[in-house]
Amino acid sequence: MLLTALSGASEGNGEGGPSAAWQPYIDGRVRERTVDCHHFEMLDAGLPEVGWVLAAVLQGSGNPAREGTT
């Protein structure tokens, strides 16, 4: 399972963070990627970042490679 956590939403989730909260409900590993936005900002500034992370996971690299970045 890939969990895209929002940095603004991760405050106050208790010990272990968002990925630990999902672990009892799934089989296998939880991979967490943090996106620097709050929940209601996801469709604005956060959506491109979510897209890059999701594309990397679907392509099998797990590491988003964006044009113009190192």
Phi and psi in radians as a Rosetta constraint file:
Dihedral C 1 N 2 CA 2 C 2 CIRCULARHARMONIC -1.826 0.35
Dihedral N 2 CA 2 C 2 N 3 CIRCULARHARMONIC 2.158 0.35
Dihedral C 2 N 3 CA 3 C 3 CIRCULARHARMONIC -1.925 0.35
Dihedral N 3 CA 3 C 3 N 4 CIRCULARHARMONIC 2.127 0.35
Dihedral C 3 N 4 CA 4 C 4 CIRCULARHARMONIC -1.724 0.35
Dihedral N 4 CA 4 C 4 N 5 CIRCULARHARMONIC 1.791 0.35
Dihedral C 4 N 5 CA 5 C 5 CIRCULARHARMONIC -1.506 0.35
Dihedral N 5 CA 5 C 5 N 6 CIRCULARHARMONIC 2.567 0.35
Dihedral C 5 N 6 CA 6 C 6 CIRCULARHARMONIC -1.732 0.35
Dihedral N 6 CA 6 C 6 N 7 CIRCULARHARMONIC 2.248 0.35
Dihedral C 6 N 7 CA 7 C 7 CIRCULARHARMONIC -1.055 0.35
Dihedral N 7 CA 7 C 7 N 8 CIRCULARHARMONIC -0.639 0.35
Dihedral C 7 N 8 CA 8 C 8 CIRCULARHARMONIC -1.271 0.35
Dihedral N 8 CA 8 C 8 N 9 CIRCULARHARMONIC -0.360 0.35
Dihedral C 8 N 9 CA 9 C 9 CIRCULARHARMONIC -1.663 0.35
Dihedral N 9 CA 9 C 9 N 10 CIRCULARHARMONIC -0.160 0.35
Dihedral C 9 N 10 CA 10 C 10 CIRCULARHARMONIC -1.466 0.35
Dihedral N 10 CA 10 C 10 N 11 CIRCULARHARMONIC -0.107 0.35
Dihedral C 10 N 11 CA 11 C 11 CIRCULARHARMONIC -1.273 0.35
Dihedral N 11 CA 11 C 11 N 12 CIRCULARHARMONIC 2.349 0.35
Dihedral C 11 N 12 CA 12 C 12 CIRCULARHARMONIC 1.371 0.35
Dihedral N 12 CA 12 C 12 N 13 CIRCULARHARMONIC 0.301 0.35
Dihedral C 12 N 13 CA 13 C 13 CIRCULARHARMONIC -1.529 0.35
Dihedral N 13 CA 13 C 13 N 14 CIRCULARHARMONIC 0.046 0.35
Dihedral C 13 N 14 CA 14 C 14 CIRCULARHARMONIC 1.521 0.35
Dihedral N 14 CA 14 C 14 N 15 CIRCULARHARMONIC -3.032 0.35
Dihedral C 14 N 15 CA 15 C 15 CIRCULARHARMONIC -1.180 0.35
Dihedral N 15 CA 15 C 15 N 16 CIRCULARHARMONIC 2.327 0.35
Dihedral C 15 N 16 CA 16 C 16 CIRCULARHARMONIC 1.648 0.35
Dihedral N 16 CA 16 C 16 N 17 CIRCULARHARMONIC -0.284 0.35
Dihedral C 16 N 17 CA 17 C 17 CIRCULARHARMONIC 1.327 0.35
Dihedral N 17 CA 17 C 17 N 18 CIRCULARHARMONIC -3.027 0.35
Dihedral C 17 N 18 CA 18 C 18 CIRCULARHARMONIC -1.063 0.35
Dihedral N 18 CA 18 C 18 N 19 CIRCULARHARMONIC -0.656 0.35
Dihedral C 18 N 19 CA 19 C 19 CIRCULARHARMONIC -1.148 0.35
Dihedral N 19 CA 19 C 19 N 20 CIRCULARHARMONIC -0.644 0.35
Dihedral C 19 N 20 CA 20 C 20 CIRCULARHARMONIC -1.146 0.35
Dihedral N 20 CA 20 C 20 N 21 CIRCULARHARMONIC -0.565 0.35
Dihedral C 20 N 21 CA 21 C 21 CIRCULARHARMONIC -1.169 0.35
Dihedral N 21 CA 21 C 21 N 22 CIRCULARHARMONIC -0.541 0.35
Dihedral C 21 N 22 CA 22 C 22 CIRCULARHARMONIC -1.447 0.35
Dihedral N 22 CA 22 C 22 N 23 CIRCULARHARMONIC -0.429 0.35
Dihedral C 22 N 23 CA 23 C 23 CIRCULARHARMONIC -0.927 0.35
Dihedral N 23 CA 23 C 23 N 24 CIRCULARHARMONIC -0.710 0.35
Dihedral C 23 N 24 CA 24 C 24 CIRCULARHARMONIC -1.133 0.35
Dihedral N 24 CA 24 C 24 N 25 CIRCULARHARMONIC -0.288 0.35
Dihedral C 24 N 25 CA 25 C 25 CIRCULARHARMONIC -1.777 0.35
Dihedral N 25 CA 25 C 25 N 26 CIRCULARHARMONIC -0.036 0.35
Dihedral C 25 N 26 CA 26 C 26 CIRCULARHARMONIC -2.306 0.35
Dihedral N 26 CA 26 C 26 N 27 CIRCULARHARMONIC 2.796 0.35
Dihedral C 26 N 27 CA 27 C 27 CIRCULARHARMONIC -1.703 0.35
Dihedral N 27 CA 27 C 27 N 28 CIRCULARHARMONIC 2.495 0.35
Dihedral C 27 N 28 CA 28 C 28 CIRCULARHARMONIC 1.650 0.35
Dihedral N 28 CA 28 C 28 N 29 CIRCULARHARMONIC -2.860 0.35
Dihedral C 28 N 29 CA 29 C 29 CIRCULARHARMONIC -1.683 0.35
Dihedral N 29 CA 29 C 29 N 30 CIRCULARHARMONIC 2.533 0.35
Dihedral C 29 N 30 CA 30 C 30 CIRCULARHARMONIC -1.772 0.35
Dihedral N 30 CA 30 C 30 N 31 CIRCULARHARMONIC 2.107 0.35
Dihedral C 30 N 31 CA 31 C 31 CIRCULARHARMONIC -1.811 0.35
Dihedral N 31 CA 31 C 31 N 32 CIRCULARHARMONIC 2.179 0.35
Dihedral C 31 N 32 CA 32 C 32 CIRCULARHARMONIC -1.932 0.35
Dihedral N 32 CA 32 C 32 N 33 CIRCULARHARMONIC 2.300 0.35
Dihedral C 32 N 33 CA 33 C 33 CIRCULARHARMONIC -2.151 0.35
Dihedral N 33 CA 33 C 33 N 34 CIRCULARHARMONIC 2.303 0.35
Dihedral C 33 N 34 CA 34 C 34 CIRCULARHARMONIC -1.704 0.35
Dihedral N 34 CA 34 C 34 N 35 CIRCULARHARMONIC 2.321 0.35
Dihedral C 34 N 35 CA 35 C 35 CIRCULARHARMONIC -1.964 0.35
Dihedral N 35 CA 35 C 35 N 36 CIRCULARHARMONIC 2.311 0.35
Dihedral C 35 N 36 CA 36 C 36 CIRCULARHARMONIC -1.411 0.35
Dihedral N 36 CA 36 C 36 N 37 CIRCULARHARMONIC 1.343 0.35
Dihedral C 36 N 37 CA 37 C 37 CIRCULARHARMONIC -2.856 0.35
Dihedral N 37 CA 37 C 37 N 38 CIRCULARHARMONIC 2.900 0.35
Dihedral C 37 N 38 CA 38 C 38 CIRCULARHARMONIC -1.598 0.35
Dihedral N 38 CA 38 C 38 N 39 CIRCULARHARMONIC 2.928 0.35
Dihedral C 38 N 39 CA 39 C 39 CIRCULARHARMONIC -0.927 0.35
Dihedral N 39 CA 39 C 39 N 40 CIRCULARHARMONIC -0.853 0.35
Dihedral C 39 N 40 CA 40 C 40 CIRCULARHARMONIC -1.364 0.35
Dihedral N 40 CA 40 C 40 N 41 CIRCULARHARMONIC -0.036 0.35
Dihedral C 40 N 41 CA 41 C 41 CIRCULARHARMONIC -1.713 0.35
Dihedral N 41 CA 41 C 41 N 42 CIRCULARHARMONIC -0.063 0.35
Dihedral C 41 N 42 CA 42 C 42 CIRCULARHARMONIC -1.016 0.35
Dihedral N 42 CA 42 C 42 N 43 CIRCULARHARMONIC -0.653 0.35
Dihedral C 42 N 43 CA 43 C 43 CIRCULARHARMONIC -1.462 0.35
Dihedral N 43 CA 43 C 43 N 44 CIRCULARHARMONIC -0.016 0.35
Dihedral C 43 N 44 CA 44 C 44 CIRCULARHARMONIC -1.845 0.35
Dihedral N 44 CA 44 C 44 N 45 CIRCULARHARMONIC -1.734 0.35
Dihedral C 44 N 45 CA 45 C 45 CIRCULARHARMONIC -1.236 0.35
Dihedral N 45 CA 45 C 45 N 46 CIRCULARHARMONIC -0.546 0.35
Dihedral C 45 N 46 CA 46 C 46 CIRCULARHARMONIC -1.395 0.35
Dihedral N 46 CA 46 C 46 N 47 CIRCULARHARMONIC -0.447 0.35
Dihedral C 46 N 47 CA 47 C 47 CIRCULARHARMONIC -1.045 0.35
Dihedral N 47 CA 47 C 47 N 48 CIRCULARHARMONIC -0.766 0.35
Dihedral C 47 N 48 CA 48 C 48 CIRCULARHARMONIC -1.037 0.35
Dihedral N 48 CA 48 C 48 N 49 CIRCULARHARMONIC -0.681 0.35
Dihedral C 48 N 49 CA 49 C 49 CIRCULARHARMONIC -1.146 0.35
Dihedral N 49 CA 49 C 49 N 50 CIRCULARHARMONIC -0.749 0.35
Dihedral C 49 N 50 CA 50 C 50 CIRCULARHARMONIC -1.052 0.35
Dihedral N 50 CA 50 C 50 N 51 CIRCULARHARMONIC -0.714 0.35
Dihedral C 50 N 51 CA 51 C 51 CIRCULARHARMONIC -1.064 0.35
Dihedral N 51 CA 51 C 51 N 52 CIRCULARHARMONIC -0.771 0.35
Dihedral C 51 N 52 CA 52 C 52 CIRCULARHARMONIC -1.113 0.35
Dihedral N 52 CA 52 C 52 N 53 CIRCULARHARMONIC -0.746 0.35
Dihedral C 52 N 53 CA 53 C 53 CIRCULARHARMONIC -1.135 0.35
Dihedral N 53 CA 53 C 53 N 54 CIRCULARHARMONIC -0.806 0.35
Dihedral C 53 N 54 CA 54 C 54 CIRCULARHARMONIC -1.108 0.35
Dihedral N 54 CA 54 C 54 N 55 CIRCULARHARMONIC -0.743 0.35
Dihedral C 54 N 55 CA 55 C 55 CIRCULARHARMONIC -1.057 0.35
Dihedral N 55 CA 55 C 55 N 56 CIRCULARHARMONIC -0.730 0.35
Dihedral C 55 N 56 CA 56 C 56 CIRCULARHARMONIC -1.114 0.35
Dihedral N 56 CA 56 C 56 N 57 CIRCULARHARMONIC -0.725 0.35
Dihedral C 56 N 57 CA 57 C 57 CIRCULARHARMONIC -1.175 0.35
Dihedral N 57 CA 57 C 57 N 58 CIRCULARHARMONIC -0.753 0.35
Dihedral C 57 N 58 CA 58 C 58 CIRCULARHARMONIC -1.168 0.35
Dihedral N 58 CA 58 C 58 N 59 CIRCULARHARMONIC -0.528 0.35
Dihedral C 58 N 59 CA 59 C 59 CIRCULARHARMONIC -1.442 0.35
Dihedral N 59 CA 59 C 59 N 60 CIRCULARHARMONIC -0.142 0.35
Dihedral C 59 N 60 CA 60 C 60 CIRCULARHARMONIC 1.645 0.35
Dihedral N 60 CA 60 C 60 N 61 CIRCULARHARMONIC -0.094 0.35
Dihedral C 60 N 61 CA 61 C 61 CIRCULARHARMONIC -1.437 0.35
Dihedral N 61 CA 61 C 61 N 62 CIRCULARHARMONIC -0.568 0.35
Dihedral C 61 N 62 CA 62 C 62 CIRCULARHARMONIC 1.218 0.35
Dihedral N 62 CA 62 C 62 N 63 CIRCULARHARMONIC 0.012 0.35
Dihedral C 62 N 63 CA 63 C 63 CIRCULARHARMONIC -2.236 0.35
Dihedral N 63 CA 63 C 63 N 64 CIRCULARHARMONIC 1.849 0.35
Dihedral C 63 N 64 CA 64 C 64 CIRCULARHARMONIC -1.096 0.35
Dihedral N 64 CA 64 C 64 N 65 CIRCULARHARMONIC 2.170 0.35
Dihedral C 64 N 65 CA 65 C 65 CIRCULARHARMONIC -1.930 0.35
Dihedral N 65 CA 65 C 65 N 66 CIRCULARHARMONIC 1.937 0.35
Dihedral C 65 N 66 CA 66 C 66 CIRCULARHARMONIC -1.836 0.35
Dihedral N 66 CA 66 C 66 N 67 CIRCULARHARMONIC 2.516 0.35
Dihedral C 66 N 67 CA 67 C 67 CIRCULARHARMONIC -1.048 0.35
Dihedral N 67 CA 67 C 67 N 68 CIRCULARHARMONIC 2.305 0.35
Dihedral C 67 N 68 CA 68 C 68 CIRCULARHARMONIC 1.481 0.35
Dihedral N 68 CA 68 C 68 N 69 CIRCULARHARMONIC 0.105 0.35
Dihedral C 68 N 69 CA 69 C 69 CIRCULARHARMONIC -2.076 0.35
Dihedral N 69 CA 69 C 69 N 70 CIRCULARHARMONIC 2.868 0.35
